[in-house]
């Protein structure tokens, strides 16, 4: 069973359907019903690190948001005794990037809050990325997590 009091010590990989080197969030910080706060530490070994920027380009922030949503879904699945499932990032609205990149040596916190969820698996999340108590990126992202990913992929492939 998941011990929520030690969430920050949990391995992020057990809650998301990604494996290294594509695990972009570093730690799980705070879980509440319909929301999660995560942390990302930037270093030269971070995925998508750009030496010319001395950091990670701001557009990767969308993936920090998406992986935080995936981690929330993974935590919820663990609490129900279910397996972690694959989900799909469908799009974003109200995207604002207030910085050009996530800088080397800095730590960022991503908060995702579920605004809406359908039984079909379609959901909308309000997402913010903070640095030193300041919003550096924000968006609403639309995601879809089918009940049976393999059947959904097979059905989608047949329709093409």
SEROVO-965879 format. One record per residue (C-alpha): z, x, y. Coordinates in steps of 0.05 Angstrom, whole numbers. Layout:
N
Z, X, Y
...
REM end
This chain:
160
0, 0, 0
-15, 23, 71
46, 45, 110
30, 24, 182
89, 63, 209
53, 128, 189
-17, 107, 209
-30, 171, 249
-18, 213, 186
-68, 172, 144
-135, 205, 128
-189, 169, 168
-239, 176, 110
-200, 127, 67
-216, 71, 117
-289, 83, 135
-352, 87, 93
-369, 156, 122
-357, 226, 96
-355, 294, 130
-390, 318, 171
-403, 247, 197
-331, 226, 206
-327, 229, 282
-258, 200, 296
-199, 246, 284
-138, 200, 279
-116, 128, 274
-63, 115, 327
-45, 41, 333
-63, -20, 293
-50, -92, 314
-82, -157, 291
-155, -154, 313
-149, -86, 347
-144, -12, 333
-135, 51, 375
-163, 117, 349
-168, 188, 375
-225, 238, 376
-213, 312, 389
-273, 350, 415
-286, 421, 392
-347, 465, 378
-345, 440, 306
-351, 367, 328
-414, 332, 303
-468, 332, 358
-432, 386, 398
-481, 414, 449
-467, 485, 473
-506, 473, 537
-460, 415, 555
-397, 448, 527
-384, 382, 493
-413, 321, 458
-465, 279, 495
-438, 212, 521
-484, 170, 478
-445, 191, 417
-389, 149, 445
-423, 88, 416
-411, 118, 347
-338, 132, 365
-333, 58, 380
-370, 37, 317
-328, 82, 272
-265, 54, 304
-290, -17, 288
-304, 7, 216
-234, 36, 212
-204, -30, 234
-245, -66, 181
-222, -14, 130
-149, -22, 148
-155, -97, 142
-190, -89, 74
-133, -44, 50
-82, -94, 72
-118, -148, 32
-126, -102, -28
-202, -100, -19
-251, -42, -20
-278, -12, 45
-347, -40, 58
-408, -16, 96
-423, -50, 162
-481, -47, 211
-481, -35, 285
-530, -87, 312
-528, -72, 386
-488, -66, 449
-479, -103, 515
-446, -83, 580
-451, -9, 561
-424, 37, 615
-416, 112, 606
-375, 141, 663
-380, 214, 642
-440, 256, 619
-405, 284, 558
-340, 289, 518
-314, 358, 536
-293, 414, 490
-218, 418, 481
-206, 347, 505
-178, 286, 468
-204, 215, 476
-175, 149, 454
-220, 92, 433
-193, 20, 432
-231, -35, 397
-212, -109, 403
-245, -164, 363
-270, -218, 410
-306, -261, 359
-318, -263, 284
-361, -309, 241
-350, -322, 167
-419, -292, 156
-393, -223, 177
-422, -222, 247
-371, -199, 299
-366, -176, 372
-317, -123, 396
-294, -102, 465
-290, -26, 464
-264, 26, 513
-257, 101, 509
-201, 131, 551
-185, 201, 575
-122, 215, 614
-110, 141, 626
-181, 132, 655
-238, 92, 624
-295, 140, 609
-339, 92, 568
-339, 18, 553
-382, -33, 517
-384, -96, 476
-414, -81, 409
-442, -128, 358
-432, -112, 285
-449, -144, 218
-412, -133, 153
-443, -173, 95
-400, -196, 37
-446, -159, -12
-480, -100, 21
-526, -83, -38
-551, -155, -44
-562, -157, 31
-602, -92, 31
-643, -115, -29
-658, -182, 4
-677, -149, 70
-723, -100, 34
-758, -155, -4
-772, -193, 60
-808, -134, 91
REM end
